[in-house]
Amino acid sequence: MPASPSSAPLSPPAPPSGDEHPDETKGPICHVWAYNAEKEMDVISSLLDQYSYVSMDTEFPGVVIRPIGAFRDSFQKNYKMLKSNADTLKLIQLGLTLSTPDGRLREGTPTWQFHFKYDLSSEIYAEDSIALLRDAGVDFSRHATDGD
């Protein structure tokens, strides 16, 4: 059910079946799926006193709702379009990066990429956005099975 995008981080290869999962930390990014979400939330929680600034990036499945009617200006129309789509569509990915008030990033892995359950067979999306996300490496089959 097609919907418009942004720049998407790559999804790492799927872990082997069974109870064993490879390390999902690839350089500065820790990839979070259903199986390691609780553990990584604990890690993030333990760091918030020291790294109290959080930067966010989101991946939504595009623009599928365009408001109609009269608007005061283009800002009101754009806000309505953004809000309508964000309220209606499911989030595909959420990136969080922790830093100190002076902008210092955590050593090692300052960023977590949360991969949410997202099934293209049942969700609404914009075709061009999904194509862009696929080209950027988003693994929608893994999102459907392993997303949190």
Salt bridges, closest charged atoms under 4 A:
GLU24 OE2 - ARG142 NH2 2.84
GLU40 OE2 - LYS39 NZ 2.99
ASP87 OD2 - LYS83 NZ 2.65
GLU123 OE2 - LYS90 NZ 3.33
ASP146 OD2 - ARG142 NE 3.14
